[in-house]
Amino acid sequence: MPALEPINGVRAVAQPDALDAAAWEGADVVVLRVAPDEVFAIGATSVSLADPDAIVEPEASFSAVTLDLAGVAAVSAHVDWSLDAPIGGLVQGKIAGVPAKLLRGDDTILVVQTAYADELERRLGWR
């Protein structure tokens, strides 16, 4: 049964071109572009940005789980929006009524605010 686990990283808000050229440090960094001017980099410990007005802060308020194709298919039964996205594409919306994000890939990463993790697991039947 999948289980959401707390994750750490860095959240940055900056000019889009600065985020495009960001130099992330950390182990196995996965960058979620949540808006044109905002990213959450899972596993990042720091970032170098060419934007003097950038806001960069540690982020520890999310939980995640990696889903295989069967897991994605099971989650798709609980959404009313399209999961279609290119590899590396981010889709966001409510999953089983809980705001969440999916980073599509061979393995897809489901990300949710930790405050909602237990509720999402319960609604998906993982608990």
C-alpha positions as CSV (number, residue, x, y, z in Angstrom):
1,M,0.0,0.0,0.0
2,P,1.4,3.4,-0.9
3,A,2.3,5.7,2.0
4,L,3.0,9.4,2.0
5,E,6.2,10.4,3.7
6,P,7.4,13.9,4.7
7,I,9.8,15.6,2.3
8,N,12.2,18.5,2.6
9,G,13.4,20.9,0.0
10,V,13.6,24.6,-1.0
11,R,10.8,26.9,-2.2
12,A,11.9,29.8,-4.4
13,V,9.9,32.7,-5.9
14,A,11.7,34.6,-8.6
15,Q,11.6,35.9,-12.1
16,P,10.8,32.9,-14.4
17,D,14.0,33.2,-16.4
18,A,16.0,33.1,-13.2
19,L,14.2,29.9,-12.1
20,D,14.8,28.4,-15.6
21,A,18.6,28.9,-15.0
22,A,18.7,28.0,-11.3
23,A,21.6,26.0,-10.0
24,W,20.2,23.6,-7.3
25,E,22.3,21.9,-4.7
26,G,21.2,18.7,-2.9
27,A,20.7,15.0,-3.4
28,D,18.5,13.8,-6.2
29,V,16.8,17.2,-6.6
30,V,13.3,17.1,-8.2
31,V,12.0,20.5,-9.2
32,L,8.2,21.1,-9.2
33,R,7.3,24.3,-11.2
34,V,4.1,25.2,-9.3
35,A,3.7,28.6,-11.1
36,P,5.7,30.5,-13.7
37,D,7.5,32.4,-10.8
38,E,7.6,29.7,-8.1
39,V,9.2,26.3,-7.6
40,F,9.5,23.7,-4.9
41,A,12.7,21.7,-5.3
42,I,12.4,18.4,-3.4
43,G,15.7,17.3,-1.9
44,A,17.4,20.7,-2.6
45,T,19.4,22.3,0.2
46,S,20.2,25.6,-1.6
47,V,19.9,27.4,-4.9
48,S,21.8,30.0,-6.8
49,L,19.5,32.4,-8.6
50,A,20.2,35.5,-10.8
51,D,17.4,37.5,-9.3
52,P,18.3,39.9,-6.5
53,D,14.7,40.0,-5.4
54,A,14.2,36.3,-5.2
55,I,12.6,34.7,-2.1
56,V,14.3,31.4,-1.1
57,E,13.2,29.5,2.0
58,P,13.6,25.9,3.3
59,E,10.3,24.0,2.8
60,A,9.2,21.1,5.0
61,S,5.4,21.2,4.8
62,F,4.8,18.6,2.1
63,S,4.6,14.8,1.9
64,A,5.1,12.7,-1.2
65,V,4.9,9.1,-2.5
66,T,6.2,7.7,-5.8
67,L,3.5,5.9,-7.8
68,D,4.0,3.3,-10.5
69,L,1.6,3.0,-13.5
70,A,-0.9,0.9,-11.4
71,G,-0.8,3.5,-8.6
72,V,-1.4,6.4,-11.1
73,A,-4.4,4.4,-12.5
74,A,-5.8,3.9,-9.1
75,V,-5.4,7.6,-8.2
76,S,-7.0,8.6,-11.5
77,A,-10.3,7.1,-10.4
78,H,-10.4,9.9,-7.7
79,V,-9.9,13.0,-9.9
80,D,-12.2,14.9,-12.2
81,W,-9.4,16.6,-14.2
82,S,-7.0,15.4,-16.8
83,L,-3.9,13.6,-15.7
84,D,-2.4,14.0,-19.2
85,A,0.9,15.8,-18.9
86,P,4.3,15.2,-20.7
87,I,7.0,13.4,-18.8
88,G,8.3,15.9,-16.2
89,G,5.0,17.8,-16.4
90,L,3.2,18.9,-13.3
91,V,-0.6,18.6,-12.9
92,Q,-2.5,20.1,-9.9
93,G,-6.0,19.8,-8.6
94,K,-8.0,17.9,-6.0
95,I,-7.5,14.2,-5.6
96,A,-10.3,12.6,-3.7
97,G,-11.3,16.2,-2.7
98,V,-7.8,17.0,-1.4
99,P,-5.5,19.6,-3.1
100,A,-2.5,17.8,-4.5
101,K,0.1,17.7,-7.3
102,L,1.4,15.0,-9.6
103,L,4.7,15.2,-11.3
104,R,4.4,12.8,-14.3
105,G,7.1,10.5,-15.2
106,D,7.9,6.8,-15.6
107,D,7.2,6.9,-11.9
108,T,4.9,9.7,-10.9
109,I,5.4,11.7,-7.7
110,L,2.2,12.6,-5.7
111,V,2.8,15.6,-3.5
112,V,0.4,17.0,-0.9
113,Q,0.7,19.3,2.1
114,T,1.5,17.2,5.1
115,A,-1.5,18.6,7.0
116,Y,-3.7,16.8,4.4
117,A,-1.7,13.6,4.0
118,D,-3.6,11.5,6.5
119,E,-6.9,12.6,5.0
120,L,-5.8,11.9,1.5
121,E,-4.5,8.4,2.4
122,R,-7.8,7.7,4.1
123,R,-9.9,8.9,1.1
124,L,-7.8,6.8,-1.3
125,G,-8.2,3.7,0.9
126,W,-4.5,3.5,1.8
127,R,-5.4,3.5,5.5
